Amino acid sequence: MPIAVTEKPSSLDEQAQEIIQQSLKQSEDLLTQGRGRQAVQEILWLLETVSTAFQGLEVGQGTIQGKYFNKIVDDLRHHHKGQTLEQVLNWAMTLHGYLSSPTGGGIRHGTNLKAGIAVQPDDARLFCNLIRSYISFLLSAHERLSKG
């Protein structure tokens, strides 16, 4: 029996879209289950992952050199001063920083057990919705910037 080969393997773009959709669904499912911290953690991971699509992208007079979220965002902001993209990235970095701090949201680097509190359901929904909007905007920005 011959080994089956798919007629058209998934392109990298299709694979990336699949990862994005799976992560969005996972986050929503976790919210529905009342697992707010995990839901926010999943979608925060996705925000960081989506940012990597900008690596090596030619923008204006330079190229995005960063490999990690903060550096990629810094590079993008530098090349888009005074534009909507710069402001959106400022908001995304502020939220990312808050959620990463043990004395802030306590999502990414854990909660301070003496001072931290669990993520409330309304807070988790807000964080997920904000991050979803940033992801959507970044995907559109990437498409626009990729086309030159």
MODELLER restraints for C-alpha pairs under 7 A, 6 or more apart:
rsr = mdl.restraints
at = mdl.atoms
rsr.add(forms.Gaussian(group=physical.xy_distance, feature=features.Distance(at['CA:20:A'], at['CA:46:A']), mean=6.98, stdev=0.5))
rsr.add(forms.Gaussian(group=physical.xy_distance, feature=features.Distance(at['CA:23:A'], at['CA:42:A']), mean=6.63, stdev=0.5))
rsr.add(forms.Gaussian(group=physical.xy_distance, feature=features.Distance(at['CA:23:A'], at['CA:43:A']), mean=6.72, stdev=0.5))
rsr.add(forms.Gaussian(group=physical.xy_distance, feature=features.Distance(at['CA:23:A'], at['CA:46:A']), mean=6.69, stdev=0.5))
rsr.add(forms.Gaussian(group=physical.xy_distance, feature=features.Distance(at['CA:24:A'], at['CA:43:A']), mean=6.59, stdev=0.5))
rsr.add(forms.Gaussian(group=physical.xy_distance, feature=features.Distance(at['CA:27:A'], at['CA:39:A']), mean=4.29, stdev=0.5))
rsr.add(forms.Gaussian(group=physical.xy_distance, feature=features.Distance(at['CA:27:A'], at['CA:40:A']), mean=6.84, stdev=0.5))
rsr.add(forms.Gaussian(group=physical.xy_distance, feature=features.Distance(at['CA:27:A'], at['CA:42:A']), mean=5.70, stdev=0.5))
rsr.add(forms.Gaussian(group=physical.xy_distance, feature=features.Distance(at['CA:27:A'], at['CA:43:A']), mean=5.99, stdev=0.5))
rsr.add(forms.Gaussian(group=physical.xy_distance, feature=features.Distance(at['CA:28:A'], at['CA:39:A']), mean=6.75, stdev=0.5))
rsr.add(forms.Gaussian(group=physical.xy_distance, feature=features.Distance(at['CA:30:A'], at['CA:36:A']), mean=6.58, stdev=0.5))
rsr.add(forms.Gaussian(group=physical.xy_distance, feature=features.Distance(at['CA:30:A'], at['CA:38:A']), mean=6.59, stdev=0.5))
rsr.add(forms.Gaussian(group=physical.xy_distance, feature=features.Distance(at['CA:30:A'], at['CA:39:A']), mean=5.02, stdev=0.5))
rsr.add(forms.Gaussian(group=physical.xy_distance, feature=features.Distance(at['CA:31:A'], at['CA:39:A']), mean=5.61, stdev=0.5))
rsr.add(forms.Gaussian(group=physical.xy_distance, feature=features.Distance(at['CA:34:A'], at['CA:121:A']), mean=6.95, stdev=0.5))
rsr.add(forms.Gaussian(group=physical.xy_distance, feature=features.Distance(at['CA:36:A'], at['CA:119:A']), mean=6.28, stdev=0.5))
rsr.add(forms.Gaussian(group=physical.xy_distance, feature=features.Distance(at['CA:36:A'], at['CA:121:A']), mean=5.90, stdev=0.5))
rsr.add(forms.Gaussian(group=physical.xy_distance, feature=features.Distance(at['CA:36:A'], at['CA:124:A']), mean=5.04, stdev=0.5))
rsr.add(forms.Gaussian(group=physical.xy_distance, feature=features.Distance(at['CA:37:A'], at['CA:107:A']), mean=6.37, stdev=0.5))
rsr.add(forms.Gaussian(group=physical.xy_distance, feature=features.Distance(at['CA:37:A'], at['CA:119:A']), mean=5.85, stdev=0.5))
rsr.add(forms.Gaussian(group=physical.xy_distance, feature=features.Distance(at['CA:37:A'], at['CA:124:A']), mean=6.75, stdev=0.5))
rsr.add(forms.Gaussian(group=physical.xy_distance, feature=features.Distance(at['CA:40:A'], at['CA:124:A']), mean=6.14, stdev=0.5))
rsr.add(forms.Gaussian(group=physical.xy_distance, feature=features.Distance(at['CA:40:A'], at['CA:127:A']), mean=6.53, stdev=0.5))
rsr.add(forms.Gaussian(group=physical.xy_distance, feature=features.Distance(at['CA:40:A'], at['CA:128:A']), mean=5.65, stdev=0.5))
rsr.add(forms.Gaussian(group=physical.xy_distance, feature=features.Distance(at['CA:41:A'], at['CA:107:A']), mean=5.93, stdev=0.5))
rsr.add(forms.Gaussian(group=physical.xy_distance, feature=features.Distance(at['CA:41:A'], at['CA:108:A']), mean=6.44, stdev=0.5))
rsr.add(forms.Gaussian(group=physical.xy_distance, feature=features.Distance(at['CA:43:A'], at['CA:128:A']), mean=6.51, stdev=0.5))
rsr.add(forms.Gaussian(group=physical.xy_distance, feature=features.Distance(at['CA:43:A'], at['CA:131:A']), mean=6.85, stdev=0.5))
rsr.add(forms.Gaussian(group=physical.xy_distance, feature=features.Distance(at['CA:44:A'], at['CA:131:A']), mean=6.92, stdev=0.5))
rsr.add(forms.Gaussian(group=physical.xy_distance, feature=features.Distance(at['CA:47:A'], at['CA:131:A']), mean=6.89, stdev=0.5))
rsr.add(forms.Gaussian(group=physical.xy_distance, feature=features.Distance(at['CA:47:A'], at['CA:135:A']), mean=5.91, stdev=0.5))
rsr.add(forms.Gaussian(group=physical.xy_distance, feature=features.Distance(at['CA:48:A'], at['CA:69:A']), mean=5.37, stdev=0.5))
rsr.add(forms.Gaussian(group=physical.xy_distance, feature=features.Distance(at['CA:51:A'], at['CA:69:A']), mean=6.02, stdev=0.5))
rsr.add(forms.Gaussian(group=physical.xy_distance, feature=features.Distance(at['CA:51:A'], at['CA:72:A']), mean=6.79, stdev=0.5))
rsr.add(forms.Gaussian(group=physical.xy_distance, feature=features.Distance(at['CA:52:A'], at['CA:67:A']), mean=6.69, stdev=0.5))
rsr.add(forms.Gaussian(group=physical.xy_distance, feature=features.Distance(at['CA:52:A'], at['CA:68:A']), mean=6.94, stdev=0.5))
rsr.add(forms.Gaussian(group=physical.xy_distance, feature=features.Distance(at['CA:54:A'], at['CA:64:A']), mean=6.50, stdev=0.5))
rsr.add(forms.Gaussian(group=physical.xy_distance, feature=features.Distance(at['CA:54:A'], at['CA:142:A']), mean=6.79, stdev=0.5))
rsr.add(forms.Gaussian(group=physical.xy_distance, feature=features.Distance(at['CA:55:A'], at['CA:64:A']), mean=5.36, stdev=0.5))
rsr.add(forms.Gaussian(group=physical.xy_distance, feature=features.Distance(at['CA:55:A'], at['CA:65:A']), mean=6.07, stdev=0.5))
rsr.add(forms.Gaussian(group=physical.xy_distance, feature=features.Distance(at['CA:55:A'], at['CA:66:A']), mean=6.28, stdev=0.5))
rsr.add(forms.Gaussian(group=physical.xy_distance, feature=features.Distance(at['CA:55:A'], at['CA:67:A']), mean=6.44, stdev=0.5))
rsr.add(forms.Gaussian(group=physical.xy_distance, feature=features.Distance(at['CA:56:A'], at['CA:63:A']), mean=5.63, stdev=0.5))
rsr.add(forms.Gaussian(group=physical.xy_distance, feature=features.Distance(at['CA:56:A'], at['CA:64:A']), mean=5.03, stdev=0.5))
rsr.add(forms.Gaussian(group=physical.xy_distance, feature=features.Distance(at['CA:56:A'], at['CA:65:A']), mean=5.93, stdev=0.5))
rsr.add(forms.Gaussian(group=physical.xy_distance, feature=features.Distance(at['CA:57:A'], at['CA:63:A']), mean=5.44, stdev=0.5))
rsr.add(forms.Gaussian(group=physical.xy_distance, feature=features.Distance(at['CA:57:A'], at['CA:64:A']), mean=5.40, stdev=0.5))
rsr.add(forms.Gaussian(group=physical.xy_distance, feature=features.Distance(at['CA:58:A'], at['CA:64:A']), mean=6.60, stdev=0.5))
rsr.add(forms.Gaussian(group=physical.xy_distance, feature=features.Distance(at['CA:59:A'], at['CA:79:A']), mean=6.77, stdev=0.5))
rsr.add(forms.Gaussian(group=physical.xy_distance, feature=features.Distance(at['CA:60:A'], at['CA:79:A']), mean=6.74, stdev=0.5))
rsr.add(forms.Gaussian(group=physical.xy_distance, feature=features.Distance(at['CA:64:A'], at['CA:72:A']), mean=6.49, stdev=0.5))
rsr.add(forms.Gaussian(group=physical.xy_distance, feature=features.Distance(at['CA:64:A'], at['CA:75:A']), mean=5.70, stdev=0.5))
rsr.add(forms.Gaussian(group=physical.xy_distance, feature=features.Distance(at['CA:64:A'], at['CA:76:A']), mean=6.76, stdev=0.5))
rsr.add(forms.Gaussian(group=physical.xy_distance, feature=features.Distance(at['CA:65:A'], at['CA:72:A']), mean=6.92, stdev=0.5))
rsr.add(forms.Gaussian(group=physical.xy_distance, feature=features.Distance(at['CA:66:A'], at['CA:72:A']), mean=4.39, stdev=0.5))
rsr.add(forms.Gaussian(group=physical.xy_distance, feature=features.Distance(at['CA:66:A'], at['CA:75:A']), mean=6.83, stdev=0.5))
rsr.add(forms.Gaussian(group=physical.xy_distance, feature=features.Distance(at['CA:73:A'], at['CA:89:A']), mean=6.44, stdev=0.5))
rsr.add(forms.Gaussian(group=physical.xy_distance, feature=features.Distance(at['CA:77:A'], at['CA:86:A']), mean=4.71, stdev=0.5))
rsr.add(forms.Gaussian(group=physical.xy_distance, feature=features.Distance(at['CA:77:A'], at['CA:89:A']), mean=6.82, stdev=0.5))
rsr.add(forms.Gaussian(group=physical.xy_distance, feature=features.Distance(at['CA:80:A'], at['CA:86:A']), mean=5.62, stdev=0.5))
rsr.add(forms.Gaussian(group=physical.xy_distance, feature=features.Distance(at['CA:92:A'], at['CA:134:A']), mean=6.70, stdev=0.5))
rsr.add(forms.Gaussian(group=physical.xy_distance, feature=features.Distance(at['CA:98:A'], at['CA:104:A']), mean=5.09, stdev=0.5))
rsr.add(forms.Gaussian(group=physical.xy_distance, feature=features.Distance(at['CA:98:A'], at['CA:105:A']), mean=5.58, stdev=0.5))
rsr.add(forms.Gaussian(group=physical.xy_distance, feature=features.Distance(at['CA:99:A'], at['CA:105:A']), mean=4.08, stdev=0.5))
rsr.add(forms.Gaussian(group=physical.xy_distance, feature=features.Distance(at['CA:99:A'], at['CA:106:A']), mean=5.59, stdev=0.5))
rsr.add(forms.Gaussian(group=physical.xy_distance, feature=features.Distance(at['CA:99:A'], at['CA:107:A']), mean=5.22, stdev=0.5))
rsr.add(forms.Gaussian(group=physical.xy_distance, feature=features.Distance(at['CA:99:A'], at['CA:108:A']), mean=6.19, stdev=0.5))
rsr.add(forms.Gaussian(group=physical.xy_distance, feature=features.Distance(at['CA:100:A'], at['CA:106:A']), mean=5.86, stdev=0.5))
rsr.add(forms.Gaussian(group=physical.xy_distance, feature=features.Distance(at['CA:100:A'], at['CA:107:A']), mean=5.75, stdev=0.5))
rsr.add(forms.Gaussian(group=physical.xy_distance, feature=features.Distance(at['CA:100:A'], at['CA:108:A']), mean=4.47, stdev=0.5))
rsr.add(forms.Gaussian(group=physical.xy_distance, feature=features.Distance(at['CA:100:A'], at['CA:109:A']), mean=5.42, stdev=0.5))
rsr.add(forms.Gaussian(group=physical.xy_distance, feature=features.Distance(at['CA:101:A'], at['CA:109:A']), mean=6.38, stdev=0.5))
rsr.add(forms.Gaussian(group=physical.xy_distance, feature=features.Distance(at['CA:102:A'], at['CA:109:A']), mean=6.05, stdev=0.5))
rsr.add(forms.Gaussian(group=physical.xy_distance, feature=features.Distance(at['CA:102:A'], at['CA:110:A']), mean=5.44, stdev=0.5))
rsr.add(forms.Gaussian(group=physical.xy_distance, feature=features.Distance(at['CA:102:A'], at['CA:111:A']), mean=4.42, stdev=0.5))
rsr.add(forms.Gaussian(group=physical.xy_distance, feature=features.Distance(at['CA:102:A'], at['CA:112:A']), mean=5.00, stdev=0.5))
rsr.add(forms.Gaussian(group=physical.xy_distance, feature=features.Distance(at['CA:103:A'], at['CA:111:A']), mean=6.60, stdev=0.5))
rsr.add(forms.Gaussian(group=physical.xy_distance, feature=features.Distance(at['CA:103:A'], at['CA:112:A']), mean=5.81, stdev=0.5))
rsr.add(forms.Gaussian(group=physical.xy_distance, feature=features.Distance(at['CA:103:A'], at['CA:115:A']), mean=6.74, stdev=0.5))
rsr.add(forms.Gaussian(group=physical.xy_distance, feature=features.Distance(at['CA:103:A'], at['CA:116:A']), mean=6.07, stdev=0.5))
